[in-house]
């Protein structure tokens, strides 16, 4: 098995790991934080919340690893974009760490809120709203719309132009990431992350990454392109 084949298998596995870990993370954390009394809910569901954050950390490590491992292949097609992809994915992982930190801050605030007797009017609500706003901007504007969106577009663009994988997969990926970016914009207008419309807009990208991952594991990159 040559080096490029090993790379494609590793990248495929990491894409599956990142996608599955991300889905599990969102399914565990967002329901806890999407209710009116989220401070109390977070305090009462600390174990579930922390498990969700562990999966978010796994996702962050996986996406950074994808970029590092696939770099030698992308470099042969476009060295500048290959560097850009690595940079975007590493920064993306940093944003996941920031998100984890913000959620843990909310969790600590929720514990203090419950310990204080859950007063109706207090600085707790103000602090919590500020943290949530910071999370919205870091997670949905800077991460989803900016860093992740740009990184994904770079990858799919290079794949599409170079024919490293079938164009129907990379073309599907370009359309899917644009839908995902639209979903991130909608969150800023008050749409909840687990609302039906956002799930519909996010599903194509999740499916695309799984299909691409399976292709990379089973078929690998286009040998004719790599041998040019």
N, C-alpha and C positions, 0 to 999 in steps of 0.2 A: 504494500500500500504506500503510494507516494505522499509527499508532504502536503500537497494541495488537497488530496482526498481526506487526509487526517484533519486538516483545517475545516473542511466542509462539514465533517461529522461533528466535530467539537462545536462549531458555530450553530449547527442545527439543534444539538442537545441544549445548548445555552439559551437559544431562542425559546424552546419549549419550556425550559426551567423559568426563564424570566416571565413569560406569558402566564404560566400557571401560578407562579408565586404572586404576580401582580393581581390576578383575579381573586385568589384566596385572600390576599391582604385587604383588598377593597371590600370583599364580602364580609370580612370580619370586623373591620374598623368603621366603615361608613354608616352601617345601620345604628351603631352605638352613638355616633355623633350627629345623626340626622333627625333627632327628636328635639322637641322644645326644651326639655329638661336634661340636655346633654351633659351638663356638669355632674349631675347626680348619676346619670346613666353610665358615664365613664368611670366614675368611682366604684360603682357596683359591678362593673364588668371588666375589671382591670386585667384579669388573666386573658380573656378573649382579646382585649385590645393589644396586649403585649405580644401575643402570638401573631396577630396581624402585622405588627411592626417588625417582627422577626422575618416574616415573609417579604415585607417591603425591603428590608436590608438585603435579603437574598436576591431579590430582583435587581437592586442597585449594583451589587457585585457582579451579577450575571451580565448586565448590559455593558458594564465597563470591560468585562472580559471578552465579550463578543467583538468589540471594536479593536482591542489589542490583538486578538488572535487572527482576525480577518484582515488586518492591516497589510500584511505582505501581498495578499491577493489583490486588494483594491489599489495598492501602490502601483502595480503594473499597468493599471488602467488609467489612473489619474492620481498622481502623487499628492497634489495640493488638496484635492477633495478627500483623499484617504487620511491625511493629517487632520483635516477639518472634522471628519467623522470620529476619529479617536478623541479629539478634543471635546466634541459635543457630548459623547457618551460618558467621558470621565466627569465632565461638569454635571451631566444628568445624574450620575451617581451621587455627587456632592449635594445636589438638590434633594435627593431622597433622604440623605442624612439630615438635612435641614428640616424636611417634613417630619421625620421621626422625632426630632428634637422639639418641634412645635407641638406635636400631639402629646408627647410626654409632659410638656409644660402644661397643657390643658388638663392632663390626667392629674398632675400634682395640684393644680388649682381646684379641680373637682374634689379632691380629697380634703383640701382645706375648707372648701365650701361646705361639704357635708359635716365636717368636724365642728364648724362654727354654728351649726344648727340650720343650715340652708336658709339664710335670711332672704327675704324677697327683694330688698333693695340694698345693694352693697357694691363695693368696688369689684367684686368677683365677676359680675356680669360684664362690666366695662372691660376688664382685663381679658376675659374670655373672647369677647367680640373683637378686640384688637388682635389677638392671636389668630383668630379665625380669618380676619381680613388679611393678615400677613401670610397665612397659609394659602388663601385664595390667590393672592398675587404671585407668591413664589411657586405654587404648585400648578396653577392654571394659566398664568400669563407667562412668567419667566421659564417655567419648565415645559408644560404641554405645548403652548403656542410657540415659544422660543426655542429652547435648547433641544427638547425631544423632537419637536416638529422639524426643525432644521436638520438634525442628525438623521432622522428617518428619510427625509426627502433626499439628502445626500446619498444615502445607501441605495435607495430605490432608483435614483437617477443614474448612478454609476452602473448599477445592475442592468438597467434598461438600455443604456447607451452601448454597453460592452457585450450584452448578450451572455453574461456569466450564468444567468438562469433564464428560463423561458420568459419572453416579454409579457405573456399574459399574467404571470405572477408578479413581476416588477411593476407592470402597469396597474394592476389591481392594487398593489401596495401604494402607489402614488395617489390614487383616488381615495384609498382608505385613510391615509394619513391626513389628507385634506378634510375628510369628514370628521376625523378625530379632533383636528384643530378647531373645527366649527363647534364641536361639542364642548371643548374647553372654553370657547367664547361664551357659550350659553350659560355655563356655570357662573360666570361673572354677572349675569343678569338674573340670578336667583334660582336657576334650575338646579335641583339636587343631583349629585353625582350618580345616584342609583335610580333616577327617574326613567320611565320607559323610553323617552326620546333620546336621552344620552346613551342608554344601553344600545339602542338601535344604531346610533351613529358610531359607537365604539366596536360593535361586534365584527364588522368587516375587517378591521385592522387585526383584531385578535385571531380571526380565522386565517387571514392572510399570513401572519407570522407563523402559525402552526403549519399551514400548507408549505410555505417556503422552507421551514425547518425540516419537515418530512422529506421534501425534495432534496435538500442538501445532504441529509443522512442517507437517503436511498440512491440518489443519482450523482450528487456532487456538483461542482462547477463545470461549465462547458469546457471540455478538454481542448477543443479546437482553438478557443480564445486564449487559453492559458499557454498554449504551445506556440502562439504566434511570435 
